[in-house]
Structures are given as structure tokens and as C-alpha cells.
Amino acid sequence: MLETNKLLTNQYQDLLIAHLSRLLSKQIITLQTTEEIILVNTADIIYCSSAINYTTIWLIEKKKIVIAKTLGDIEQQLKEYNFFRIHQSYLINLLWLKQFKKAKGGYAIMIDDTKLEVSSRKREAFLKYITRYTKLT
């Protein structure tokens, strides 16, 4: 029994180390506006919102970047960095999720107190994802 617990502890430690090193490493993406190419650390992105073929990237320094890409394009670029598409108009960084409000289908409250609607079609998958995500962090 002790060997099994030690093995599970070692597996948990390995998973935790891998997860933390991924979070702490610089994950840089490039965002191209009409005037410049900006290098952004994925950990600095709070959320992304869309308006047809444009996406606004909201950063922790209260800065925003507007790019001529769809939210789907950005979702593909960020899918391995703990981002989740909660609505057709919103992609959030789970590092900056402060809470989930269950009222009216649900709202994600981000670290900057932005309240983002979670679509009814995404709610169940989102709740499962954040439950699994919080067990790993």
C-alpha cells in the first residue's frame, strides 16, 4: 500500500512540475495589426472577444490589441495554453478566471472584473473543463 501511495505521489509531483514549468515558461505568440507585429506572452492575455472578422485581445496591463483575424483563428493559436471558448464571441485564459456565476446560464468573471456570458451550448463542457483544470493547478 505504501508503494502505491508513493507511486501516486511521484506521478502527481511529475504532473505538477510539468504543469508549473509550462505556466512559468514564456509562451510567446505574434499578433499582427495593420501597423505592427506585436509579440505577446500568452500569460498576459486575459481574454479575447470577436466582432465578425476582427478580434480584440485584452491584456493584463489594461491594454487591448485589435487584429484582423477571426476568434477561431486565435483559438487555434492559443488552444494549448489553457484558453477556453465560452461563447461564439469570447475566448478566455483560465489563468485569469476569477469566478463563475451560475445565474442566467452563467458568466465568467475575469481578474479585471469583466463579466463574460457563457453560452448555454458551452456551459457543460466549460464546467467540466474548469473542474478538471482546477484539480491540476
C-alpha positions as CSV (number, residue, x, y, z in Angstrom):
1,M,0.0,0.0,0.0
2,L,2.8,2.4,0.9
3,E,4.5,1.7,-2.5
4,T,1.2,2.5,-4.3
5,N,0.9,5.8,-2.4
6,K,4.5,6.7,-3.1
7,L,4.0,5.9,-6.9
8,L,0.9,8.1,-7.0
9,T,2.7,10.9,-5.1
10,N,5.6,10.7,-7.6
11,Q,3.1,10.8,-10.6
12,Y,1.3,13.8,-9.1
13,Q,4.7,15.6,-8.5
14,D,5.7,14.9,-12.1
15,L,2.4,16.2,-13.4
16,L,2.6,19.3,-11.1
17,I,6.2,20.0,-12.2
18,A,5.3,19.7,-15.9
19,H,2.2,21.9,-15.4
20,L,4.1,24.6,-13.5
21,S,7.0,24.7,-15.9
22,R,4.6,25.2,-18.8
23,L,2.8,28.0,-16.9
24,L,6.1,29.7,-16.0
25,S,7.8,29.4,-19.3
26,K,7.4,32.2,-21.8
27,Q,4.8,31.2,-24.3
28,I,5.1,33.9,-27.0
29,I,2.7,34.4,-29.9
30,T,2.8,37.1,-32.6
31,L,-0.2,39.3,-33.2
32,Q,-0.2,41.4,-36.4
33,T,-2.2,44.6,-36.5
34,T,-2.4,46.9,-39.5
35,E,0.6,48.9,-38.3
36,E,2.9,46.4,-36.4
37,I,3.7,42.9,-35.3
38,I,3.5,42.5,-31.5
39,L,5.0,39.7,-29.5
40,V,2.8,38.8,-26.6
41,N,3.2,36.3,-23.7
42,T,0.1,34.2,-23.6
43,A,0.0,34.5,-19.8
44,D,-0.6,38.3,-20.3
45,I,-3.8,37.7,-22.2
46,I,-7.0,37.9,-20.1
47,Y,-9.5,37.1,-22.8
48,C,-10.3,37.7,-26.5
49,S,-13.5,39.0,-27.9
50,S,-14.7,39.0,-31.5
51,A,-16.6,41.3,-33.9
52,I,-17.1,39.5,-37.2
53,N,-13.6,39.2,-38.8
54,Y,-11.8,41.1,-36.1
55,T,-10.6,40.0,-32.6
56,T,-9.7,42.2,-29.7
57,I,-7.0,40.8,-27.4
58,W,-7.4,42.1,-23.8
59,L,-4.2,42.2,-21.8
60,I,-3.4,42.4,-18.1
61,E,-1.8,45.9,-18.4
62,K,-5.3,47.2,-19.4
63,K,-4.1,47.3,-23.0
64,K,-6.0,46.0,-26.0
65,I,-4.9,44.9,-29.4
66,V,-7.2,44.6,-32.4
67,I,-6.3,42.2,-35.1
68,A,-7.9,41.2,-38.4
69,K,-8.3,37.6,-37.6
70,T,-11.4,35.6,-36.5
71,L,-11.7,34.3,-33.0
72,G,-11.5,30.8,-34.4
73,D,-8.0,31.6,-35.8
74,I,-6.9,32.9,-32.4
75,E,-8.5,29.9,-30.6
76,Q,-6.3,27.6,-32.8
77,Q,-3.2,29.6,-31.9
78,L,-4.0,29.5,-28.2
79,K,-5.6,26.1,-27.7
80,E,-2.6,24.6,-26.0
81,Y,-2.2,27.4,-23.4
82,N,-5.3,26.8,-21.2
83,F,-7.7,29.0,-23.1
84,F,-11.4,28.0,-23.4
85,R,-14.0,29.2,-25.9
86,I,-17.0,30.0,-23.6
87,H,-19.1,31.7,-26.3
88,Q,-19.0,32.4,-30.0
89,S,-17.7,35.8,-29.1
90,Y,-15.3,35.0,-26.2
91,L,-12.2,33.0,-25.6
92,I,-10.8,33.2,-22.0
93,N,-7.5,32.5,-20.4
94,L,-8.2,30.2,-17.4
95,L,-5.2,31.7,-15.6
96,W,-7.3,34.9,-15.2
97,L,-10.7,33.4,-14.4
98,K,-11.8,34.7,-11.0
99,Q,-15.2,33.0,-10.6
100,F,-18.1,31.5,-12.4
101,K,-21.6,32.9,-11.7
102,K,-24.4,30.3,-12.3
103,A,-27.2,32.9,-12.9
104,K,-28.9,33.0,-16.3
105,G,-26.8,30.3,-18.0
106,G,-23.6,31.5,-16.4
107,Y,-21.0,34.2,-16.5
108,A,-17.2,34.1,-16.3
109,I,-15.8,36.8,-14.1
110,M,-12.3,37.6,-15.1
111,I,-9.5,39.1,-13.0
112,D,-10.2,42.6,-14.3
113,D,-13.9,42.1,-13.2
114,T,-15.1,41.8,-16.8
115,K,-18.3,39.7,-16.9
116,L,-18.5,37.4,-19.9
117,E,-21.5,35.3,-20.8
118,V,-21.0,31.6,-21.1
119,S,-23.3,30.2,-23.9
120,S,-25.8,27.5,-22.9
121,R,-24.1,25.2,-25.5
122,K,-20.7,25.7,-23.9
123,R,-21.7,25.6,-20.2
124,E,-21.5,21.9,-19.5
125,A,-18.1,21.5,-21.3
126,F,-16.8,24.6,-19.6
127,L,-17.8,23.4,-16.1
128,K,-16.2,20.0,-16.7
129,Y,-13.0,21.7,-18.1
130,I,-12.6,24.2,-15.2
131,T,-13.3,21.3,-12.7
132,R,-10.5,19.3,-14.3
133,Y,-8.2,22.3,-14.7
134,T,-8.5,23.4,-11.0
135,K,-7.6,19.8,-10.0
136,L,-4.3,20.2,-11.9
137,T,-3.4,23.6,-10.6
